Amino acid sequence: MSLPAASTDKPAGNPVTTNLREFLAFKLGAEEYGIDILRVQEIRSYEEPTRIANAPAFIKGVVNLRGVIVPIVDMRMKFNLDQANYDDFTVVIVLNIGHRVVGMVVDAVSDVITLKPDQLRPVPEFSSTIASDHILAIGAVENRMLILVDIEKLMTSEDMGLIDQAAR
């Protein structure tokens, strides 16, 4: 069976001929970020994790998620933002990164956004608390700007390698 050839017309919802990517949008302070929706296992309400001695400050602790001990990373602390206020909108995004499960605390989840390649802008060169290779692009959606984070690179970076030690 052969696939239809891609045309220059707008695709009629055929996923074979599109380059669409879906991102889960979330808020940290006034900024909006996005991560690959395929890395998201679930979204849970925030519950106070069990603190682990000598863990870095951005690792809030661990929670027991159906028998799996999951380290919880506070992204506000990781990105050196103002102290978080945990409220009814605070959630934990549970991620599958490689063979590990990690939770990240964010202020709120906005929605799932589908972006086309022409909506992605290159990341400008500047000093940031997020390493530039951890940012995929800037997504432009109507009047919104979305900082698209390579969550797998971020969570498996050397300084985040402490997650394994904290979870043991």
Secondary structure as the mmCIF struct_conf table of DSSP 4:
data_model
#
loop_
_struct_conf.conf_type_id
_struct_conf.id
_struct_conf.beg_label_comp_id
_struct_conf.beg_label_asym_id
_struct_conf.beg_label_seq_id
_struct_conf.end_label_comp_id
_struct_conf.end_label_asym_id
_struct_conf.end_label_seq_id
HELX_LH_PP_P HELX_LH_PP_P1 LEU A 3 ALA A 6
BEND BEND1 THR A 8 ASP A 9
HELX_LH_PP_P HELX_LH_PP_P2 LYS A 10 PRO A 11
BEND BEND2 GLY A 13 GLY A 13
HELX_RH_3T_P HELX_RH_3T_P1 PRO A 15 THR A 17
STRN STRN1 ARG A 21 LEU A 28
TURN_TY1_P TURN_TY1_P1 GLY A 29 ALA A 30
STRN STRN2 GLU A 31 ASP A 36
HELX_RH_3T_P HELX_RH_3T_P2 ILE A 37 ARG A 39
STRN STRN3 VAL A 40 SER A 45
HELX_LH_PP_P HELX_LH_PP_P3 GLU A 48 PRO A 49
STRN STRN4 THR A 50 THR A 50
HELX_LH_PP_P HELX_LH_PP_P4 ARG A 51 ARG A 51
TURN_TY1_P TURN_TY1_P2 ALA A 53 ASN A 54
TURN_TY1_P TURN_TY1_P3 ALA A 57 PHE A 58
STRN STRN5 ILE A 59 LEU A 65
TURN_TY1_P TURN_TY1_P4 ARG A 66 GLY A 67
STRN STRN6 VAL A 68 ASP A 74
HELX_RH_AL_P HELX_RH_AL_P1 MET A 75 LYS A 78
TURN_TY1_P TURN_TY1_P5 PHE A 79 ASN A 80
BEND BEND3 ASP A 82 ASP A 82
HELX_LH_PP_P HELX_LH_PP_P5 GLN A 83 ALA A 84
TURN_TY1_P TURN_TY1_P6 ASP A 88 PHE A 89
STRN STRN7 VAL A 91 ILE A 97
TURN_TY1_P TURN_TY1_P7 GLY A 98 HIS A 99
STRN STRN8 ARG A 100 VAL A 106
BEND BEND4 ASP A 107 ASP A 107
STRN STRN9 ALA A 108 LEU A 115
HELX_RH_3T_P HELX_RH_3T_P3 PRO A 117 GLN A 119
STRN STRN10 LEU A 120 ARG A 121
HELX_LH_PP_P HELX_LH_PP_P6 PRO A 122 GLU A 125
BEND BEND5 THR A 129 ILE A 130
HELX_RH_3T_P HELX_RH_3T_P4 SER A 132 HIS A 134
STRN STRN11 ILE A 135 VAL A 141
TURN_TY1_P TURN_TY1_P8 GLU A 142 ASN A 143
STRN STRN12 ARG A 144 VAL A 149
HELX_RH_AL_P HELX_RH_AL_P2 ILE A 151 MET A 155
TURN_TY1_P TURN_TY1_P9 THR A 156 THR A 156
BEND BEND6 SER A 157 SER A 157
HELX_RH_3T_P HELX_RH_3T_P5 GLU A 158 GLY A 161
HELX_RH_AL_P HELX_RH_AL_P3 LEU A 162 ALA A 167
#
